Amino acid sequence: MRISVYDTYVQRPDGRRMHFDILVPSDTSDREAVLAYGRTYLAAKGLAPSDLKAEKCNYCHMESANPEVAQEIATTGFAIIEMENCN
């Protein structure tokens, strides 16, 4: 499965900057859908979904998904890779 990777940054209430990647099927071209996935992730972390702005979520590249990511995308429509300050 080919996926698109969106490099995403959000300012946390404690001042630290979160960095995570939103992974979606490569044929997903609706940027609002990608942002909605990011907001779902933020809400699950107990953060304000409105903190995710379009200018902080940018297409980065396309790659092949590993089996775990492909399964998560098949189940939920997206996957997240936590990079910095996500916990």
C-alpha positions in Angstrom: 0.0 0.0 0.0 1.3 3.5 -0.9 0.7 6.2 1.6 1.1 10.0 1.8 2.9 11.4 4.8 1.9 14.8 6.2 4.5 16.4 8.5 2.5 18.1 11.3 3.3 20.5 14.2 1.0 21.7 17.0 1.8 24.0 19.9 0.9 22.3 23.1 -0.6 24.2 26.0 2.6 23.7 28.0 4.6 25.6 25.3 6.3 22.5 23.8 5.8 21.8 20.1 4.4 18.5 19.1 5.6 16.9 15.9 3.8 13.9 14.3 3.1 12.5 10.9 -0.3 11.8 9.6 -0.3 8.8 7.2 -3.2 8.4 4.7 -3.7 6.3 1.6 -1.9 7.9 -1.4 -5.2 8.5 -3.2 -6.4 10.8 -0.4 -6.3 14.3 -1.9 -8.8 16.0 0.4 -6.6 18.2 2.7 -9.6 18.8 5.1 -9.9 15.0 5.6 -6.2 14.9 6.5 -6.7 17.7 9.0 -9.7 16.0 10.4 -7.6 12.9 11.1 -5.1 15.0 12.9 -7.8 16.6 14.9 -9.1 13.2 15.9 -5.7 12.3 17.1 -5.3 15.5 19.1 -8.7 14.9 20.7 -7.7 11.4 21.7 -4.6 12.9 23.4 -6.8 15.3 25.4 -5.7 18.4 23.4 -7.9 20.9 21.6 -8.5 19.8 18.0 -8.7 23.4 16.9 -4.9 23.7 17.6 -4.2 22.0 14.3 -4.0 24.6 11.6 -3.6 23.9 7.8 -0.3 25.8 7.7 1.2 23.4 10.2 0.3 20.3 8.3 2.2 19.8 5.0 2.5 17.0 2.5 6.0 15.6 2.9 6.4 12.5 0.7 4.9 9.2 -0.4 6.2 5.8 0.7 5.2 2.1 1.1 3.3 1.3 4.3 4.6 -1.4 6.6 2.0 -4.1 7.5 1.1 -2.5 10.9 0.5 0.9 9.3 -1.5 -0.6 6.4 -3.7 -2.4 8.9 -4.4 0.7 11.0 -5.2 2.7 7.9 -7.6 -0.1 6.7 -9.3 0.1 10.1 -9.4 3.8 10.9 -8.6 5.5 7.6 -5.3 7.0 8.9 -2.3 6.3 11.1 -0.1 8.5 13.2 3.6 8.4 13.8 4.6 10.3 16.9 7.9 12.1 16.5 8.4 14.7 19.3 6.6 15.8 22.5 3.5 13.7 21.8 3.2 12.2 25.4 
